[in-house]
Structures are given as structure tokens and as C-alpha cells.
Amino acid sequence: MTDRIRGYRAWIDDRRLAGDNRAGSWARAEARRRQLRFVRDSWRWLAAAVVAATAFTAGVAWLAPAGFWRGLAVGGVGTSAIATLFVLLIEVTGTAAVSMGSTAEQWTASELRPLRKQGWVLINRFLLDRGGDIDHLLIGPAGIVVAETKWRSSGWTLRPPAPEVREAMQRVSRSAHRIGNWDPVKKAGCPVQPVLFLWGRRADEPAEATREYLDIGPVAVIRGTRAAAHWRERAVRADRMLADPVVAALAREIREHLRKRDEHEAARQTVPPTFERLYWTASGCCVAGVTGMMAILEPLSHRLDAIAVLVAAIAVALGIYLRRFRAVKLFADAWLAGVVGVGVLALVLVAVV
């Protein structure tokens, strides 16, 4: 049973490490930090813009004819105002390029992920030391692959390699050298291959690009999905350098290493929440608060004062207990706010009446 549980945990960890949520996570976090910093520094201007947009939307709602057209006008103007503010936030903070870099890393992860069916282990964003993170790491029968991702809106020149391509090649070569000198890899005696993925404005390569990837020195340079597919075919057909037990042992070492590194990074630098997470957190708090209110209002509406007091006591005790858990603490606070708010309002009404 213990071995089966460990196998399930390893399977879950492998899916998490190979998932898109981890690919490009640093770039997304950096973009949110810049945006949050701008909001903190310019909150007065943003608040004024929100008030102006709200007033304009209200004016449109007042002038538009009642019925369908009013709803359409309010929805269109309100959505446009929110979209304008969001685009302004991205442009002013300069996070558009950073966000595209994150998307490019997810493209690379999607091209590497099919190799998992051939016995390879994929890790997105591998943190070895303070020398910086590695975008992608692959461990498989043919050895270890260190992959870096670069995105550029104006495209890439490979023949001959442009200076920015050479700079990216030097970076991935240094990363491969660091991985090769890491003790678990050095003991396994497996080769390390540097691979560079280049993406442009489109996810695929330009029409004049060849299907084959390029070997420029020790670095395999891949531009586009067709070249990535060709490189995967070569990786699958490559000679076996590592036995399956060695691959599994290296994967365990990496999972344990990343668990410690992720905990250290989370403690050292907090990652701002995403807008999606803020939305769902706010929605959950509203639901928890309304549910807490209804738990007390229902017996009160039927003149069941004794039952309402008992339900309120149980609800307060439940909220206090749930506050001990960090994951649901905000929802527990919203629940308590709804319960206590209705309770206080009921006491005030009884005292007045």
C-alpha cells in the first residue's frame, strides 16, 4: 500500500512539474509584480478613471431607451471601459513582452510533453541554485536535455546566427554545464544536451523555414512546431544511455530538490495572486457570507428564535474552527461576518421593537 501511495504521489508530482501552470510561472509572477507595483503607485489616477468610467456608463444607461438596448449599451460600454483600463495597465508597465515570453514557454512545454509517453520525465522551471532558473529539463533514455525558450516579435535570423541567437545559445550552454556538474547527474554519468526553442509572432515557423532543426555547435536550435516534431523523432530514436531505474532515481532526486527549492522561493518572495484567483476568491467569500446570513435568517423568518440561537452558536463555532486552516481562512471570515452581522441586526431590531 505504501509503494502504491508513493507511486500516486510521484505521478501527481510529475504531472504538476510538466504542466503549463509551472511553465513560464516566473515570467507571469514578474508581470503581476510590475502591475501590482504600478497600481500601488498610481491608485489615485486609477480610482479616478474607474469613477469616470462608472459615471459615463451610468449616463449611457440613463440616456439609452429602456429594455434590450439599455442592457446592450451598458454591457458594451462597461466591458469596453474595463478592457481599456486593463490594456493601459499592460502597456504602461511593459508587461506585454514578459507575458508573451511566458506563453512561449508554454508552447515549448507542449512540444516537449509528448516525450513523456516514451519514458521521458519533463520538469518545467527547474531551480538549481542562485544562478537562475532553467526553463525546461528532460530526463530520459537518451540522457538529459536542458531547454531554454526565447520569444521575439520580429523573428529570428539563424543563417548566420544573429547576436541575440548567439547570446541565447551561450545561456543554454551555461545551463547545461551547470546541470552536468550537479552531483546526481555527475554520478549517473549521463550526457547533457542543450536545446534552444525560438518562437516568433506566430506559434509556427515562417514559410521559408525548413522542417529540420539546426545544430549550431553543441546546441540544437529549434524554430517552430515542425522542427520540434523532427527533433522529438530524433530523440526517440537516439541510443539508450540511461536505464529506467537510473531515470527513476534522477526523477526522485529532482522532485525532492524542487520541493525544497520551491518552499525556499515561496518564503523568500511572495508571488502576487492572479486576477482569476482574486475573482474566484471574492466570489467564494460572497457565497460564504450570504450562506452564513441565510443560515440565521431561515429560522428567524419562521419565528424559531431558540433554533436560530442554536444555529448561530454552531455557525460561529464552525467558522472559528475553519479559521485555523490557511486555505479557507478568508471564506471562514466571510462566513462569520454573515452570521455575526445578521445576529447583531436581529438584536438591534428586537431592542428597538
Secondary structure as the mmCIF struct_conf table of DSSP 4:
data_model
#
loop_
_struct_conf.conf_type_id
_struct_conf.id
_struct_conf.beg_label_comp_id
_struct_conf.beg_label_asym_id
_struct_conf.beg_label_seq_id
_struct_conf.end_label_comp_id
_struct_conf.end_label_asym_id
_struct_conf.end_label_seq_id
HELX_RH_AL_P HELX_RH_AL_P1 THR A 2 ALA A 18
BEND BEND1 GLY A 19 GLY A 19
TURN_TY1_P TURN_TY1_P1 ASP A 20 GLY A 24
HELX_RH_AL_P HELX_RH_AL_P2 SER A 25 ASP A 41
TURN_TY1_P TURN_TY1_P2 SER A 42 SER A 42
HELX_RH_AL_P HELX_RH_AL_P3 TRP A 43 LEU A 63
BEND BEND2 ALA A 64 ALA A 64
HELX_LH_PP_P HELX_LH_PP_P1 PRO A 65 PRO A 65
TURN_TY1_P TURN_TY1_P3 ALA A 66 GLY A 67
HELX_RH_AL_P HELX_RH_AL_P4 PHE A 68 THR A 93
TURN_TY1_P TURN_TY1_P4 GLY A 94 GLY A 94
HELX_RH_AL_P HELX_RH_AL_P5 ALA A 96 LEU A 112
HELX_RH_3T_P HELX_RH_3T_P1 ARG A 113 GLN A 118
TURN_TY1_P TURN_TY1_P5 GLY A 119 GLY A 119
STRN STRN1 VAL A 121 ASP A 129
TURN_TY1_P TURN_TY1_P6 ARG A 130 GLY A 131
STRN STRN2 GLY A 132 GLY A 140
TURN_TY1_P TURN_TY1_P7 PRO A 141 ALA A 142
STRN STRN3 GLY A 143 TRP A 151
TURN_TY1_P TURN_TY1_P8 SER A 153 SER A 154
STRN STRN4 LEU A 158 LEU A 158
TURN_TY1_P TURN_TY1_P9 ARG A 159 PRO A 160
STRN STRN5 PRO A 161 PRO A 161
HELX_LH_PP_P HELX_LH_PP_P2 ALA A 162 ALA A 162
HELX_RH_AL_P HELX_RH_AL_P6 PRO A 163 GLY A 180
TURN_TY1_P TURN_TY1_P10 ASN A 181 ASN A 181
BEND BEND3 TRP A 182 TRP A 182
HELX_RH_AL_P HELX_RH_AL_P7 ASP A 183 ALA A 188
TURN_TY1_P TURN_TY1_P11 GLY A 189 GLY A 189
STRN STRN6 VAL A 192 TRP A 199
BEND BEND4 ARG A 201 ASP A 204
HELX_LH_PP_P HELX_LH_PP_P3 GLU A 205 PRO A 206
TURN_TY1_P TURN_TY1_P12 ALA A 207 GLU A 208
BEND BEND5 ALA A 209 ALA A 209
BEND BEND6 ARG A 211 GLU A 212
STRN STRN7 LEU A 214 ILE A 216
TURN_TY1_P TURN_TY1_P13 GLY A 217 PRO A 218
STRN STRN8 VAL A 219 ARG A 223
BEND BEND7 GLY A 224 GLY A 224
HELX_RH_AL_P HELX_RH_AL_P8 THR A 225 ARG A 237
BEND BEND8 ALA A 238 ALA A 238
HELX_LH_PP_P HELX_LH_PP_P4 ASP A 239 ARG A 240
BEND BEND9 LEU A 242 LEU A 242
HELX_RH_AL_P HELX_RH_AL_P9 ASP A 244 ARG A 268
BEND BEND10 GLN A 269 GLN A 269
HELX_LH_PP_P HELX_LH_PP_P5 THR A 270 THR A 274
HELX_RH_AL_P HELX_RH_AL_P10 PHE A 275 SER A 301
TURN_TY1_P TURN_TY1_P14 HIS A 302 ARG A 303
HELX_RH_AL_P HELX_RH_AL_P11 ASP A 305 LEU A 322
TURN_TY1_P TURN_TY1_P15 ARG A 323 ARG A 324
BEND BEND11 PHE A 325 PHE A 325
HELX_RH_3T_P HELX_RH_3T_P2 ARG A 326 VAL A 328
HELX_RH_AL_P HELX_RH_AL_P12 LYS A 329 VAL A 352
#
